[in-house]
Amino acid sequence: MESEPQGVILVDEVMAALDRGEIIEEYPEDTPYPSCLVLGWTAEGRPLHIVCAPVPREHRLIIVTTYQPDPARWDREFKRRKGV
């Protein structure tokens, strides 16, 4: 995975965050599949945002991007964008 300013994000961290995550935004108009933004936490307590597109009929999840949310742009819980 590509490096983030806050450090490399490992596949295991993404999997853990998805396992513990919750959908905080939905993008039903995205193509070719509707997608959503998941807030999850790694085993070490690092917050991650994961944009993904579930494809139920194919039994798969497409991960579009993953990043550590910037506290300057998100509320304290990383669930809502500031100024929105």
Buried (B, 14 or more C-beta within 10 A) or exposed (E): EEEEEEEEBEEEBBBBBBEBBEEBBEBEEEEEBEBBBBBBBBEEEBBBBBBBBBEEEEEEBEBBEBBBBEEEEBEEEBBEEEEE
